[in-house]
Amino acid sequence: MSVPRHIIHLHIPAFPIAVARVVEPRLRAWPVALAPAQSERSLLLCVSPEARAEGIFKGMPVSRAKALCPHLRIIPPNPELTERAFHALGSLVARYTPLWEPAGAGHIYLDLTGTERLWGRVRDTAYRINREVKARLELLGAAGVAANKMVSSIASRILPPEEEILDVPCGREAAFMAPLRVTMVPGIGRLHLKLLLEELNIIRVRQLAALDMESLRLIFGSRGPIIHQRAMGIDPTPVYPVPQKPSVCEEITFAEDENDNEKLLAVLHRMVERCAWRLRERKACPQRAGILIRYADHMEVRRQCRLPSLTYWDFELYPHLKRLFFKACTRRTRVRFMRIWFSALCYEDKQLMLFDCPSPWKEKSKAVVQALDKIRVRYGENAIQYAKAI
């Protein structure tokens, strides 16, 4: 008999804005939105709960947001401040368990299975973590407690404003999911959602869970069994711990969900460039590479591979990541988040190869990359870049 899991999803709404309010307390009394530039055509990257109550939402143009809410305060992103705050948050929760997974800014999963003798009831531990985050970081969060990641995440998002913790007892996952709208089930795309709501009149999760497997396969294809599991509150996905082995990684959360492969590949090329530059600084060659793609419906896909040769040149690493990208990005749903990593690092051997006969093209490419590195060291990382990455 397997031991029931105890998962906490710690959720700090509008994390970049919450962090900005710690630095500038005067923003707390106003609806606030995050936008990349003070331009009427810019799209909002993040909105505070107060702004959401005024009808403002992520992805809305600045001009429309100002028309709806004239007293809206718009602030620019501060990624350095947000990253420092999230690092402090990670250091705080790491005291309670080594199994914690960052799932985006302001979202952390913690696996506290088997820690009752150390910390007490998981609900009490979630409350203690919330109190500590408020006292030490001045951030207000919500926590969902459940036997799996999906249910804990949903629980943290449907909490009423006056509540801090929502505990879903083990075995009650299906009953918890039943009255919710089908929009809460991850993995259901826009087309399927339109079919369920408008043509089949399936509004609640209990209606979806009541469908037989043949009907689910007709609607969702091969994903029918997975959708049925989620409608029943079942999610076997483990909490992925922060990797302890040396690795180099890059990640991006898109300002607007994207499904244009050319744009996604341009971003991927830039991420590989940055990783390769850091690998060259360390004089380290990776043996493995991987990619994680998170879609707009919160579904995640991971792919990884073993690299056939030791190299830290971006023009040799990029083709492998491009192949992984096309293996991972197979859905029509827009992409919200992407992460790449290079791991199993081994450090450069200074001994020359006896039969090494590099091609002239490869030597020229290395000379170009080394010249670019010198420019970046002197003028900054973004001083120059490939046209492919723009």
C-alpha positions in Angstrom: 0.0 0.0 0.0 1.5 3.3 -1.1 1.9 6.2 1.4 -0.4 9.2 0.6 1.5 12.2 -0.6 1.2 15.6 1.0 1.8 18.4 -1.5 1.7 22.2 -0.8 1.3 24.7 -3.6 2.4 28.1 -2.4 1.0 30.8 -4.6 1.8 34.5 -4.3 -0.6 36.3 -6.7 0.9 38.8 -9.1 4.4 38.1 -7.7 6.3 40.9 -9.6 3.8 43.4 -8.4 3.8 42.1 -4.8 7.6 42.4 -4.7 7.4 46.0 -6.2 4.9 46.9 -3.4 7.4 45.8 -0.8 9.9 48.3 -2.2 7.3 51.0 -2.9 4.5 50.7 -0.2 2.5 53.6 -1.8 1.5 51.2 -4.6 -0.5 49.0 -2.2 -3.5 51.2 -2.2 -3.9 51.3 -6.0 -4.7 48.9 -8.8 -1.3 48.2 -10.4 -0.2 46.6 -13.7 3.1 45.6 -15.2 4.0 46.7 -18.8 7.3 46.5 -20.7 7.2 50.1 -21.9 5.1 53.2 -21.4 3.6 52.9 -24.8 -0.1 52.8 -25.7 0.4 49.6 -27.8 2.2 47.7 -25.0 0.5 44.7 -23.5 0.1 44.2 -19.7 2.4 41.4 -18.4 0.8 41.1 -14.9 -2.1 42.7 -13.0 -2.8 43.1 -9.3 -6.0 41.6 -7.8 -7.3 45.2 -7.4 -6.8 45.8 -11.1 -8.5 42.5 -12.0 -11.5 43.6 -10.0 -11.7 46.7 -12.3 -11.9 44.4 -15.4 -8.2 44.6 -16.3 -6.5 41.4 -17.4 -3.1 40.2 -18.5 -2.5 40.8 -22.2 -4.7 43.8 -22.4 -3.3 46.8 -24.3 -2.2 49.7 -22.1 -4.5 52.2 -23.8 -7.6 50.0 -23.2 -6.5 49.4 -19.6 -6.2 53.1 -18.9 -9.6 53.8 -20.5 -11.2 51.2 -18.2 -9.3 52.3 -15.1 -8.0 55.9 -15.2 -6.3 55.5 -11.8 -4.4 52.4 -12.9 -0.7 52.6 -11.9 1.6 51.1 -14.6 5.1 50.1 -13.6 8.0 48.6 -15.7 9.3 45.1 -15.1 12.3 44.7 -12.7 13.5 41.2 -13.4 16.6 41.5 -11.1 14.4 42.5 -8.1 11.9 39.7 -8.9 14.7 37.1 -9.2 16.2 38.1 -5.9 12.9 37.9 -4.1 12.1 34.5 -5.6 15.6 33.3 -4.6 14.8 34.4 -1.0 11.5 32.7 -1.1 13.1 29.5 -2.3 15.7 29.7 0.5 12.9 30.0 3.0 10.8 27.0 1.9 14.0 24.8 1.4 14.2 24.7 5.3 11.0 22.6 5.3 11.8 20.0 2.6 14.5 19.3 0.0 11.7 18.4 -2.5 10.5 21.7 -3.7 9.9 22.8 -7.3 9.7 26.3 -8.6 6.8 26.5 -11.1 7.1 30.1 -12.2 7.3 33.4 -10.4 5.4 33.2 -7.1 4.5 29.5 -7.5 6.3 26.7 -5.6 5.4 23.1 -5.0 6.6 21.4 -1.8 6.5 17.7 -1.2 6.1 17.2 2.6 5.3 13.5 2.5 6.6 11.8 5.6 7.4 15.0 7.5 4.6 14.9 10.0 6.8 13.8 12.9 9.1 16.7 12.2 6.7 19.6 11.3 3.3 18.3 12.4 0.2 18.3 10.3 0.8 19.5 6.7 -2.0 22.0 7.0 -0.3 23.6 10.0 3.0 23.5 8.2 1.4 25.4 5.3 0.0 28.0 7.7 3.5 28.3 9.3 5.2 28.8 5.9 2.6 31.5 5.0 3.2 33.3 8.2 6.9 33.2 7.8 6.7 34.5 4.2 4.6 37.4 5.4 6.9 38.2 8.4 10.2 37.9 6.7 9.5 38.9 3.1 6.3 41.0 3.5 4.5 38.9 0.8 1.0 37.7 1.1 0.4 34.2 -0.2 -2.2 31.4 -0.5 -1.5 27.7 0.0 -3.3 24.7 -1.3 -2.8 21.4 0.4 -3.6 18.1 -1.3 -2.3 14.7 -2.3 -1.1 15.8 -5.7 0.2 18.9 -7.6 -2.8 19.6 -9.7 -5.3 19.7 -6.9 -3.1 21.7 -4.6 -2.5 24.2 -7.4 -6.3 24.6 -8.1 -7.0 24.8 -4.3 -4.5 27.7 -4.0 -6.2 29.6 -6.9 -9.8 29.3 -5.8 -9.2 30.5 -2.2 -11.4 33.4 -1.2 -9.4 36.6 -0.4 -9.9 36.3 3.4 -8.6 32.7 3.5 -4.9 31.6 3.5 -5.1 27.8 3.4 -7.4 25.3 1.6 -6.8 21.7 2.5 -8.2 18.9 0.3 -8.2 15.7 2.4 -6.7 12.6 0.7 -9.4 10.7 -1.1 -11.6 13.7 -1.5 -10.0 14.9 -4.7 -12.9 13.9 -7.0 -15.5 15.5 -4.7 -13.4 18.7 -4.7 -13.1 18.8 -8.5 -16.8 17.9 -9.2 -18.5 21.3 -8.7 -15.7 23.3 -10.5 -16.0 24.6 -14.0 -14.3 22.6 -16.7 -12.1 25.5 -17.4 -10.2 24.6 -14.2 -9.0 21.2 -15.7 -5.5 21.6 -17.1 -4.9 20.3 -20.6 -8.2 21.3 -22.2 -7.5 23.7 -25.1 -9.6 26.5 -26.5 -11.2 24.4 -29.3 -12.1 21.5 -26.9 -13.4 24.0 -24.3 -15.7 25.6 -26.9 -17.0 22.2 -27.9 -17.7 21.3 -24.3 -19.4 24.5 -23.3 -21.3 25.5 -26.4 -22.2 22.2 -28.2 -22.2 19.5 -25.4 -23.3 21.8 -22.6 -20.7 20.3 -20.3 -20.0 23.1 -17.8 -19.0 21.4 -14.5 -16.2 18.9 -14.0 -18.6 16.3 -12.6 -20.3 16.2 -16.1 -16.9 15.6 -17.7 -16.0 12.9 -15.3 -19.3 11.1 -15.9 -18.5 10.6 -19.6 -17.4 7.1 -20.7 -14.0 6.5 -22.1 -15.2 6.1 -25.6 -16.9 9.6 -25.6 -13.7 11.1 -24.1 -11.6 9.6 -26.9 -14.0 11.0 -29.5 -13.6 14.5 -28.0 -9.9 14.5 -26.9 -8.4 11.7 -29.0 -5.5 9.9 -27.3 -5.6 12.4 -24.4 -9.0 11.1 -23.3 -7.7 8.9 -20.4 -5.5 11.8 -19.1 -8.4 14.2 -19.1 -10.5 11.7 -17.3 -7.8 11.3 -14.6 -7.6 15.0 -14.1 -11.4 15.4 -13.9 -11.2 12.8 -11.1 -8.5 14.7 -9.3 -5.7 12.3 -10.2 -2.2 13.6 -11.0 0.8 11.3 -10.5 3.3 14.0 -11.5 6.2 14.1 -9.0 7.6 17.3 -7.5 10.8 17.8 -9.4 13.5 19.1 -7.0 15.9 21.9 -7.8 18.9 20.2 -9.5 21.9 20.0 -7.2 24.4 18.9 -9.8 26.3 21.7 -11.7 24.2 22.8 -14.7 23.6 25.8 -16.9 20.1 26.8 -17.7 18.0 29.6 -19.1 14.2 30.2 -18.9 11.7 32.6 -20.1 8.0 33.4 -19.4 6.6 35.0 -22.5 4.8 38.3 -22.1 2.2 37.0 -24.5 1.5 33.3 -25.1 3.1 32.3 -28.4 2.6 29.6 -31.0 4.7 30.9 -33.9 7.6 28.5 -34.3 9.9 31.1 -35.9 9.5 33.4 -32.9 10.0 30.5 -30.5 13.1 29.3 -32.3 14.5 32.8 -32.3 14.1 32.9 -28.5 15.5 29.3 -28.2 18.6 30.4 -30.2 19.2 33.4 -27.8 18.8 31.1 -24.8 21.4 28.6 -26.2 23.7 31.6 -26.9 23.6 32.7 -23.3 24.1 29.1 -21.9 27.0 28.5 -24.3 28.7 31.8 -23.3 28.5 30.8 -19.6 29.8 27.3 -20.4 32.8 28.9 -22.2 33.4 31.1 -19.2 33.6 28.0 -17.0 35.5 26.0 -19.6 32.9 23.3 -19.1 31.3 21.0 -21.7 27.9 19.5 -21.1 27.1 15.8 -21.7 23.3 16.2 -21.5 20.8 18.8 -22.7 17.1 19.2 -22.1 14.1 21.4 -22.7 10.8 22.1 -20.8 7.8 23.7 -22.5 4.8 24.8 -20.5 1.7 25.6 -22.5 -1.0 28.2 -21.7 -3.2 25.5 -20.3 -0.4 24.6 -17.8 0.4 21.3 -19.4 4.2 20.6 -19.4 6.4 18.6 -21.7 10.0 17.7 -21.0 12.5 16.2 -23.5 16.2 15.6 -23.0 19.1 13.9 -24.8 22.7 12.9 -24.4 25.0 15.0 -26.5 27.2 13.0 -28.9 30.3 15.1 -28.4 31.8 17.5 -25.9 31.5 21.1 -27.0 30.6 24.5 -25.6 30.1 26.3 -29.0 26.5 27.5 -29.5 26.5 26.6 -33.3 27.2 23.0 -32.3 24.7 22.9 -29.3 21.8 24.7 -31.0 20.9 21.9 -33.5 20.4 19.4 -30.6 18.1 21.8 -28.8 16.2 22.6 -32.0 15.5 18.8 -32.4 14.4 18.6 -28.8 12.1 21.6 -29.3 10.2 19.9 -32.2 9.9 16.7 -30.1 8.4 18.7 -27.2 6.3 21.3 -29.0 3.8 19.2 -30.9 0.5 20.8 -29.8 -1.3 23.8 -31.3 -1.8 25.3 -27.9 0.2 28.5 -27.3 3.5 28.3 -25.3 3.7 30.3 -22.1 7.1 29.2 -20.6 10.3 27.6 -21.9 13.4 26.4 -20.1 16.5 24.8 -21.4 19.4 23.3 -19.5 22.8 21.7 -20.0 24.0 19.3 -17.3 26.6 16.6 -16.5 29.3 19.1 -17.0 32.9 18.0 -17.6 35.7 20.5 -17.6 37.9 21.2 -20.6 40.9 18.9 -21.1 44.0 20.9 -22.2 45.6 17.9 -23.9 45.5 18.2 -27.8 43.9 15.5 -29.9 46.4 13.5 -31.9 44.3 13.3 -35.0 42.2 16.4 -34.7 41.6 17.9 -38.1 39.0 20.7 -37.7 37.2 22.0 -40.7 38.0 25.6 -41.9 34.3 26.5 -41.4 34.3 25.3 -37.8 37.5 27.3 -37.0 36.0 30.5 -38.6 32.8 30.0 -36.6 34.8 29.6 -33.4 36.7 32.8 -34.2 33.5 34.7 -34.7 32.0 33.5 -31.4 35.2 34.4 -29.5 35.0 37.9 -31.1 31.4 38.2 -30.0 32.3 37.1 -26.5 34.9 39.9 -26.3 32.3 42.5 -27.3 29.8 41.2 -24.7 32.4 41.3 -22.0 33.2 44.9 -22.8 29.8 46.3 -23.7 27.3 44.0 -22.1 25.5 40.7 -22.9 22.9 42.4 -25.2 25.4 44.6 -27.1 25.4 42.2 -30.1 23.5 39.2 -31.2 22.7 37.0 -34.1 20.0 38.1 -36.5 18.5 34.6 -36.0 17.8 35.4 -32.4 16.0 38.7 -33.0 
